[in-house]
Amino acid sequence: MTFAGPFRAIEFTTAALLCRWIIPALLLLLFAASPVRAELRIDITQGKVDPLPVAVSEFTGNNAESAQIGRDIAAVIAANLERSGLFAPINSAAFIQRNVSLSALPRFGDWRLINAQALIHGAVSFEASGAVKVEFRLWDVFAEQQMVANAYTTVPANWRRVAHIISDAIYQRMTGESGYFDTRVVYIAESGPPDRRTKRLAIMDQDGANHRFLTDGKDLVLTPRFSPTLQEITYLAYYNDKPRVYIFNIETGQQEVLGDFPGMTFAPRFSPDGNRVIMSLARNGITDIYTMDLATRRVRRLTDSPSIDTSPTFAPDGGQITFNSDRGGSQQIYVMDANGDNVQRISFGKGRYATPVWSPRGDLIAFTKIVGGQFYIGVMRPDGTGERLLAQGYLVESPTWAPNGRVLIYFKQFPSDSSGRGGKTKLYSIDLTGYNEREIVTPVDASDPAWSPLIP
């Protein structure tokens, strides 16, 4: 297994690892004679899931610096798994065996005594080149079987990303679904009084770490959107009080102007192949949906009606588009073919619907719903069936999907107090069960999140 960028990764098979270990023949016989047991796996398709008790042991090191990196990596892995709501890391104070070696089998009986269903441990070492090597193992404690074993070589500064990659490997092995920890979130950072709000573009890891601002706050910025293929975003900025769309490359810091778009209120979204963007534009008092080819800058109109058509998003296969429109008398969600044909309304519940966003899996559309002054985040199937409301609040809005289509991030605004102060806006995540809502802590108020694909 190979990772792009400053990583080298190696996957170990159980047989290869056993060949490296000096294990008494009797122990091998006992290990082979372990009772047959069903594969340890979490079924995340059955609604609310009881978290699986897991032990994340500190990764050992060959010197003080590598030992500290090992402790930090284990802490990030445990936090990622706990935050998913699917795992319950056991307090390390309960551990009987400590400093679990990679050169011998764990003492499984010690881990069974504290009810650990799975064990994660590893080691960190520095190579002569100055690179750091991180190895880890995932074990099914009761079956006494290895589930995953990988090694990664990178620069020491990348230790946190290695922790996210390991978390993804564990999540995928235990659930059968791809992970989402090695990702970033871009959002609008808000500060200042309500009537003079400063809005900057900011980015962070999905757990809130490595936070930095991308713009200086001189221009009002809104609604960032991630490319599904590159580490690029589009966002809307008011330059000289006119809406202008920018494309920003996160890796290089390069920025280019996509164009000035009078009448635009939301930034465009990328097509699944990253070659086009889709947007809504108000021209001559009519708001329609358009696409733009990023290579030729050619613009094509997809809808042509006297209604207000906004918030378009492509399906992951590029074949359809979801958007909201008031063409039926109230704001509702519609689906149409990618060329603008075959427009179908899919929302028929009470209230108004807004900001539809297609899941990366293609199975659901997330939305904001407003009923009687109350806001909700919900999901429905692309044909409009199976509507479920996951979160509610004074104002909850702008859902964005994790790349595995199992978790959403959105922002929540709280009401002001009697003096007019307050009105804080914060980011939250929630999974499709609707039970695991978590705040994502940011240094300032936050709105309009966008979740990246897995970092290449």
C-alpha positions as CSV (number, residue, x, y, z in Angstrom):
1,M,0.0,0.0,0.0
2,T,1.4,3.3,-1.0
3,F,0.5,6.9,0.0
4,A,1.1,9.9,-2.2
5,G,3.2,12.6,-0.6
6,P,5.9,12.1,2.1
7,F,4.8,8.6,3.1
8,R,6.0,5.1,2.5
9,A,3.6,2.5,3.7
10,I,4.0,-1.3,4.1
11,E,1.3,-3.8,4.9
12,F,2.3,-6.9,6.8
13,T,0.5,-10.2,6.6
14,T,0.1,-12.3,9.8
15,A,2.3,-15.0,8.3
16,A,5.1,-12.6,7.6
17,L,5.0,-11.2,11.1
18,L,5.0,-14.6,12.7
19,C,8.1,-15.5,10.6
20,R,9.8,-12.6,12.1
21,W,8.9,-13.6,15.7
22,I,10.6,-16.3,17.7
23,I,7.6,-18.0,19.2
24,P,7.8,-21.3,21.1
25,A,6.2,-24.2,19.2
26,L,3.8,-24.8,22.1
27,L,2.6,-21.2,21.9
28,L,2.0,-21.6,18.2
29,L,0.0,-24.7,18.8
30,L,-2.1,-23.0,21.4
31,F,-2.6,-20.0,19.2
32,A,-3.8,-22.2,16.3
33,A,-6.1,-24.1,18.6
34,S,-8.0,-21.0,19.7
35,P,-11.8,-21.5,19.4
36,V,-13.4,-20.4,16.2
37,R,-15.2,-17.1,16.7
38,A,-17.3,-14.8,14.5
39,E,-15.3,-12.0,12.9
40,L,-15.2,-8.9,15.1
41,R,-17.0,-6.2,13.1
42,I,-19.3,-3.3,13.8
43,D,-22.6,-3.2,11.8
44,I,-23.2,0.6,11.2
45,T,-26.3,0.0,9.1
46,Q,-28.6,-1.0,12.0
47,G,-29.3,2.4,13.6
48,K,-27.9,3.2,17.0
49,V,-24.8,1.1,17.8
50,D,-23.4,0.4,21.3
51,P,-19.8,1.6,21.2
52,L,-17.2,-1.3,21.1
53,P,-14.7,-1.3,24.0
54,V,-11.2,-1.0,22.5
55,A,-7.8,-0.6,24.1
56,V,-5.4,1.9,22.5
57,S,-2.0,1.3,24.0
58,E,0.7,3.9,23.9
59,F,3.1,3.4,20.9
60,T,6.6,2.5,22.1
61,G,9.6,4.5,21.0
62,N,13.4,4.0,20.7
63,N,14.2,7.3,22.3
64,A,12.5,10.1,24.3
65,E,11.4,11.9,21.2
66,S,9.9,8.9,19.4
67,A,8.2,7.8,22.7
68,Q,6.5,11.2,22.9
69,I,5.4,10.9,19.3
70,G,4.1,7.4,20.1
71,R,2.0,8.8,23.0
72,D,0.6,11.6,20.9
73,I,-0.3,9.2,18.0
74,A,-2.2,6.9,20.4
75,A,-4.0,9.8,21.9
76,V,-5.2,11.1,18.5
77,I,-6.3,7.5,17.5
78,A,-8.3,7.1,20.7
79,A,-9.9,10.5,20.3
80,N,-10.9,9.8,16.6
81,L,-12.4,6.4,17.4
82,E,-14.3,7.8,20.4
83,R,-15.6,10.8,18.5
84,S,-17.1,8.4,15.8
85,G,-19.5,7.1,18.4
86,L,-18.7,3.5,17.4
87,F,-15.8,2.9,19.8
88,A,-15.3,3.3,23.5
89,P,-11.5,3.5,24.3
90,I,-10.8,2.1,27.7
91,N,-9.0,4.3,30.2
92,S,-5.3,3.4,30.2
93,A,-5.3,3.3,34.0
94,A,-7.1,-0.1,33.7
95,F,-4.4,-1.6,31.5
96,I,-2.7,-4.7,32.9
97,Q,-0.1,-5.1,30.2
98,R,1.8,-2.0,29.2
99,N,4.4,-1.2,26.6
100,V,3.1,-3.9,24.3
101,S,5.9,-5.1,22.0
102,L,5.6,-5.6,18.3
103,S,8.0,-8.6,18.5
104,A,5.7,-10.8,20.5
105,L,2.0,-11.7,20.8
106,P,0.0,-9.5,23.3
107,R,-1.0,-11.1,26.5
108,F,-4.6,-11.5,25.4
109,G,-5.9,-12.8,28.7
110,D,-4.9,-9.4,30.3
111,W,-6.9,-7.5,27.7
112,R,-9.9,-9.8,28.1
113,L,-9.9,-9.1,31.8
114,I,-10.6,-5.4,31.1
115,N,-13.2,-6.3,28.4
116,A,-11.2,-5.0,25.5
117,Q,-12.8,-6.4,22.3
118,A,-9.9,-5.0,20.2
119,L,-6.4,-3.9,20.9
120,I,-4.4,-1.3,19.0
121,H,-0.7,-0.9,19.7
122,G,2.4,0.2,17.8
123,A,6.0,1.5,17.8
124,V,7.7,4.6,16.6
125,S,11.4,4.7,15.6
126,F,13.8,7.2,13.9
127,E,15.7,6.0,10.9
128,A,19.3,7.1,10.0
129,S,17.9,9.5,7.4
130,G,15.9,11.4,10.1
131,A,12.6,10.0,8.9
132,V,10.2,8.5,11.4
133,K,8.8,5.0,11.1
134,V,5.4,4.2,12.6
135,E,4.1,0.6,12.9
136,F,0.8,-0.5,14.3
137,R,-1.2,-3.7,14.9
138,L,-5.0,-4.2,15.4
139,W,-6.0,-7.4,17.2
140,D,-9.2,-9.2,17.8
141,V,-8.7,-9.9,21.5
142,F,-11.1,-12.8,22.0
143,A,-10.2,-14.6,18.8
144,E,-6.5,-13.7,19.3
145,Q,-6.2,-12.9,15.7
146,Q,-4.4,-10.0,14.0
147,M,-6.8,-7.9,11.9
148,V,-4.5,-5.1,10.4
149,A,-0.8,-4.5,10.5
150,N,0.8,-1.5,8.7
151,A,4.0,0.6,8.8
152,Y,4.4,4.1,7.6
153,T,7.6,6.1,7.0
154,T,7.4,9.9,6.8
155,V,8.9,13.1,8.2
156,P,8.4,13.6,12.0
157,A,6.1,16.6,11.5
158,N,3.5,14.4,9.8
159,W,2.9,12.3,12.9
160,R,-0.6,13.6,13.4
161,R,-1.6,12.7,9.8
162,V,-0.2,9.2,10.4
163,A,-2.5,8.9,13.4
164,H,-5.5,9.9,11.2
165,I,-4.5,7.3,8.5
166,I,-4.2,4.6,11.1
167,S,-7.6,5.6,12.5
168,D,-9.1,5.3,9.0
169,A,-7.5,1.8,8.6
170,I,-9.0,0.7,11.9
171,Y,-12.4,2.2,11.1
172,Q,-12.5,0.5,7.7
173,R,-11.4,-2.9,9.0
174,M,-14.0,-2.8,11.8
175,T,-17.0,-1.4,9.9
176,G,-16.4,-2.3,6.3
177,E,-16.8,1.3,5.4
178,S,-14.0,3.7,4.4
179,G,-12.9,6.1,7.1
180,Y,-13.0,9.9,7.2
181,F,-10.3,11.0,9.7
182,D,-7.6,12.0,7.2
183,T,-9.6,15.0,6.0
184,R,-9.9,18.7,6.5
185,V,-12.8,21.1,7.0
186,V,-12.9,24.6,5.6
187,Y,-15.3,27.1,7.1
188,I,-16.1,30.8,7.6
189,A,-14.5,32.1,10.8
190,E,-16.6,35.0,12.2
191,S,-15.6,37.6,14.7
192,G,-16.6,41.1,15.8
193,P,-19.9,42.8,16.7
194,P,-23.1,41.6,14.9
195,D,-23.4,44.8,12.7
196,R,-19.7,44.7,11.7
197,R,-18.9,41.0,11.3
198,T,-15.4,40.0,10.1
199,K,-15.6,36.8,8.0
200,R,-12.4,35.0,7.1
201,L,-11.8,31.7,5.4
202,A,-10.3,29.2,7.8
203,I,-9.2,25.5,7.5
204,M,-8.4,22.8,10.1
205,D,-8.2,19.0,10.4
206,Q,-11.5,17.3,10.9
207,D,-10.8,17.1,14.7
208,G,-10.1,20.9,14.9
209,A,-6.3,20.6,15.0
210,N,-3.8,22.4,12.7
211,H,-6.1,25.4,12.5
212,R,-5.2,28.4,10.2
213,F,-6.8,31.3,8.5
214,L,-6.6,31.5,4.7
215,T,-7.8,35.1,4.2
216,D,-7.2,38.3,6.2
217,G,-10.8,39.5,6.7
218,K,-10.5,42.6,4.5
219,D,-13.2,41.2,2.1
220,L,-16.4,39.5,3.2
221,V,-16.1,35.8,2.3
222,L,-18.9,33.2,2.1
223,T,-19.8,29.5,1.4
224,P,-16.5,27.7,0.6
225,R,-16.8,24.5,-1.4
226,F,-14.3,21.7,-1.7
227,S,-13.3,20.1,-5.0
228,P,-13.9,16.3,-4.9
229,T,-10.6,15.6,-6.9
230,L,-8.1,18.2,-5.7
231,Q,-7.2,20.1,-2.6
232,E,-8.9,23.2,-4.0
233,I,-11.9,25.2,-2.9
234,T,-14.2,27.8,-4.4
235,Y,-15.5,30.6,-2.3
236,L,-17.5,33.8,-2.7
237,A,-15.9,37.1,-1.7
238,Y,-17.4,40.6,-2.0
239,Y,-14.6,42.6,-3.7
240,N,-15.5,46.3,-3.8
241,D,-19.0,45.3,-2.8
242,K,-19.4,43.0,-5.8
243,P,-19.6,39.2,-5.6
244,R,-16.5,37.6,-7.0
245,V,-15.7,33.8,-7.1
246,Y,-12.2,32.6,-6.3
247,I,-10.5,29.2,-6.6
248,F,-7.9,28.6,-3.8
249,N,-5.3,25.8,-3.9
250,I,-4.7,24.7,-0.3
251,E,-1.4,23.0,-1.0
252,T,0.2,25.8,-2.9
253,G,-1.7,28.8,-1.6
254,Q,-2.3,30.0,-5.1
255,Q,-5.5,31.8,-5.8
256,E,-7.2,32.7,-9.0
257,V,-10.4,34.7,-9.9
258,L,-13.1,32.6,-11.5
259,G,-15.1,35.6,-12.3
260,D,-17.4,38.4,-11.2
261,F,-20.9,37.3,-10.8
262,P,-23.5,40.0,-10.0
263,G,-26.6,38.4,-8.4
264,M,-24.7,35.5,-6.9
265,T,-25.3,34.7,-3.2
266,F,-23.7,31.2,-2.9
267,A,-20.3,30.0,-4.2
268,P,-20.4,27.4,-7.0
269,R,-19.9,23.7,-6.3
270,F,-17.6,21.4,-8.2
271,S,-18.8,18.6,-10.5
272,P,-17.6,15.1,-9.4
273,D,-14.8,15.1,-11.9
274,G,-13.7,18.6,-10.8
275,N,-13.8,20.0,-14.4
276,R,-17.0,22.1,-14.0
277,V,-18.8,24.2,-11.3
278,I,-22.5,24.6,-10.9
279,M,-24.1,27.7,-9.5
280,S,-27.2,29.9,-9.3
281,L,-27.2,33.4,-10.8
282,A,-29.8,36.1,-10.7
283,R,-30.1,37.8,-14.1
284,N,-32.9,40.3,-15.0
285,G,-34.7,39.4,-11.7
286,I,-34.7,35.7,-12.4
287,T,-32.5,33.2,-10.6
288,D,-31.5,30.1,-12.6
289,I,-28.9,27.4,-12.5
290,Y,-25.8,27.4,-14.6
291,T,-22.7,25.4,-15.1
292,M,-19.2,26.6,-16.1
293,D,-16.5,24.6,-17.7
294,L,-13.3,25.5,-15.8
295,A,-11.0,25.0,-18.8
296,T,-12.9,27.2,-21.3
297,R,-15.0,29.3,-18.8
298,R,-18.0,28.6,-21.0
299,V,-21.3,29.1,-19.1
300,R,-24.4,27.1,-19.8
301,R,-27.9,27.7,-18.3
302,L,-29.7,24.6,-17.1
303,T,-33.0,26.0,-15.8
304,D,-35.3,28.6,-17.4
305,S,-38.3,29.5,-15.4
306,P,-39.7,32.6,-13.5
307,S,-39.1,30.8,-10.2
308,I,-36.0,31.1,-7.9
309,D,-33.8,28.1,-8.4
310,T,-30.8,27.9,-6.1
311,S,-28.3,25.6,-4.2
312,P,-27.5,23.1,-6.9
313,T,-25.4,20.0,-6.2
314,F,-24.3,17.2,-8.5
315,A,-24.9,13.5,-7.7
316,P,-21.6,11.7,-7.2
317,D,-21.9,10.0,-10.6
318,G,-22.5,13.4,-12.3
319,G,-25.8,12.2,-13.9
320,Q,-28.2,14.2,-11.8
321,I,-28.5,17.5,-9.9
322,T,-30.5,18.4,-6.8
323,F,-31.5,22.0,-6.1
324,N,-34.2,23.9,-4.3
325,S,-36.9,26.0,-6.0
326,D,-40.1,27.9,-5.2
327,R,-41.6,26.9,-8.6
328,G,-44.3,24.9,-6.7
329,G,-45.3,27.9,-4.5
330,S,-42.9,27.2,-1.6
331,Q,-39.2,26.4,-1.3
332,Q,-38.8,22.6,-2.0
333,I,-36.1,20.2,-3.2
334,Y,-36.0,19.0,-6.8
335,V,-33.9,16.6,-8.8
336,M,-33.2,16.9,-12.5
337,D,-30.9,15.3,-15.1
338,A,-27.4,16.9,-15.5
339,N,-28.6,18.6,-18.8
340,G,-31.6,20.2,-17.1
341,D,-34.2,17.8,-18.3
342,N,-36.7,15.7,-16.3
343,V,-37.2,18.0,-13.3
344,Q,-38.9,16.2,-10.4
345,R,-40.0,17.5,-7.0
346,I,-38.9,15.1,-4.2
347,S,-39.8,16.9,-0.9
348,F,-43.4,16.9,0.2
349,G,-43.3,17.3,4.0
350,K,-44.4,20.3,6.0
351,G,-42.4,23.5,5.9
352,R,-39.7,24.7,3.6
353,Y,-36.5,22.9,2.4
354,A,-33.1,24.3,1.5
355,T,-29.4,23.6,0.9
356,P,-29.8,20.1,-0.5
357,V,-26.4,18.2,-0.8
358,W,-26.0,14.8,-2.4
359,S,-24.1,12.2,-0.3
360,P,-20.8,11.0,-1.7
361,R,-22.4,7.5,-1.7
362,G,-25.3,8.6,-3.8
363,D,-27.9,7.1,-1.5
364,L,-29.1,10.2,0.4
365,I,-29.6,13.9,0.1
366,A,-29.0,16.1,3.2
367,F,-31.0,19.3,3.6
368,T,-32.0,22.1,5.9
369,K,-35.7,22.2,6.8
370,I,-37.7,25.0,8.4
371,V,-41.0,24.3,10.1
372,G,-42.8,26.8,12.3
373,G,-39.6,28.8,12.9
374,Q,-37.6,25.7,13.9
375,F,-34.6,24.6,11.9
376,Y,-33.7,20.9,11.2
377,I,-30.9,19.0,9.5
378,G,-32.3,16.0,7.7
379,V,-31.7,13.4,5.0
380,M,-33.9,11.7,2.4
381,R,-33.4,9.3,-0.5
382,P,-33.0,10.8,-4.0
383,D,-36.7,9.8,-4.8
384,G,-37.9,11.7,-1.7
385,T,-38.7,8.7,0.5
386,G,-37.3,7.9,3.9
387,E,-37.1,11.4,5.2
388,R,-35.4,11.5,8.6
389,L,-34.6,14.6,10.8
390,L,-31.2,14.3,12.6
391,A,-30.7,17.6,14.4
392,Q,-32.7,20.7,15.3
393,G,-32.1,24.1,16.8
394,Y,-32.7,27.8,16.8
395,L,-30.8,27.8,13.6
396,V,-29.1,24.8,12.1
397,E,-27.9,25.0,8.5
398,S,-25.5,24.1,5.7
399,P,-24.9,20.4,6.0
400,T,-21.7,19.0,4.4
401,W,-20.9,15.3,4.1
402,A,-17.9,13.3,5.2
403,P,-16.3,11.5,2.2
404,N,-17.7,8.2,3.4
405,G,-21.3,9.5,3.5
406,R,-21.8,8.4,7.1
407,V,-21.3,11.7,9.0
408,L,-22.4,15.3,8.5
409,I,-21.0,18.6,9.7
410,Y,-23.2,21.7,9.9
411,F,-23.3,25.0,11.8
412,K,-25.6,25.9,14.6
413,Q,-26.5,29.5,15.7
414,F,-27.7,30.1,19.3
415,P,-30.2,32.8,20.2
416,S,-29.0,36.1,21.6
417,D,-29.7,37.0,25.2
418,S,-32.1,39.7,26.3
419,S,-29.4,42.4,25.8
420,G,-28.8,41.4,22.2
421,R,-25.5,39.8,23.0
422,G,-24.7,36.3,22.1
423,G,-25.9,34.6,18.9
424,K,-22.8,32.4,18.8
425,T,-22.3,30.1,15.8
426,K,-20.6,26.8,16.2
427,L,-19.8,23.7,14.1
428,Y,-21.3,20.3,15.0
429,S,-21.0,16.8,13.5
430,I,-23.7,14.1,13.6
431,D,-23.9,10.6,12.2
432,L,-26.8,9.1,10.3
433,T,-28.3,7.6,13.4
434,G,-28.9,11.1,14.8
435,Y,-27.5,10.1,18.2
436,N,-23.9,11.2,18.1
437,E,-23.9,15.0,17.9
438,R,-20.5,16.5,18.7
439,E,-19.2,20.1,18.8
440,I,-16.1,20.8,16.7
441,V,-14.3,23.4,18.7
442,T,-13.0,26.4,16.8
443,P,-11.1,29.5,18.1
444,V,-13.8,31.9,16.9
445,D,-17.5,31.6,15.7
446,A,-17.9,29.3,12.7
447,S,-20.4,28.9,9.9
448,D,-20.7,27.5,6.4
449,P,-18.5,24.3,6.7
450,A,-17.3,22.2,3.8
451,W,-15.7,18.8,4.3
452,S,-12.8,17.7,2.1
453,P,-12.3,14.4,0.4
454,L,-9.7,12.1,1.9
455,I,-6.3,13.8,1.6
456,P,-4.3,12.2,-1.3
